[in-house]
């Protein structure tokens, strides 16, 4: 088979479409003939040399895919060869085939094309695990989503509304602010403005209950100031740095909490493992997608052999939603 190799750490040009050994399914795994994958920020960080795959994971980038099951490993039940699926991966999605634990498979939701499903598992599992399972967002609460027009942000706005929350979202231009509103956000905030002031104005000085943050250090002080009493800050990215100071006294009186999570390096099994997150996503998010209350937001389709072009687009900015990498058409014919 062919797959994308990262020749060396660097820019998009280090991504090469070259021959790789075909994967074989181990116990509890299946091999998927990939139809599509998608570009995530973690892939860019891996390409740059800043986010190596977990031990034992494929060196091929790609944290999600869609396709058809080609073969079953020992002990796999509930799935059959030919089933159309999408999957959460620890790596390997930018390829013609990938081996994946069966616990990380999802059926393609009704109403979503097999190609578009390639950009769904990573955002769906990330958002649900952090908003519902970690942040405990409840109906009637207020959610703030940073980066409302990114892959995670576009999905989080919709999930927040589906859970019955009031949603605030940040973005950096009038067009992107309007996109947040079009996706269902109640208030769109320019991230160049003073966040605590804007949140106070939008919430009658109460603050927000949950913040989903992809920035880390650069936004920590502002985020804590924007939280309501009992508020929860969930950090899922460090685009603004990893180290800063924190005034714990400012947290004590308002009973604030901070959680910081990643998905890629978790074990498959266990109550907080990827299998449990995938199962919860299938039970709670898939019906919302099938009802049309949540939808994938696709920016562009790019042939997987041209993954460097997709990475360059993400590096340059301007992407709204997901960049989907097409490996095969929906009839199974290899792209290109």
Secondary structure, DSSP 4 states (H G I P E B T S, - for coil): -EEEEE-SSSSGGGEEEEE-PPP---TTEEEEEEEEEEE-HHHHHHHTTSSPPPTTS-SS--SEEEEEEEEE-TT--S--TT-EEEEE-SS--SBSEEEEEGGGEEEPPTTS-TTGGGGTHHHHHHHHIIIIIIS---TT-EEEESSTTSHHHHHHHHHHHHTT-EEEEEESSHHHHHHHHHTT-SEEEETTS-HHHHHHHHTTT--EEEEEES-GGGGHHHHHHHEEEEEEEEE---TT-S-----THHHHTTT-EEEE--STTS-SSSTTSHHHHHHHHHHHTHHHHHTTSS---EEEEEEGGGHHHHHHHHHHS---SEEEEESB-TTSPBP-
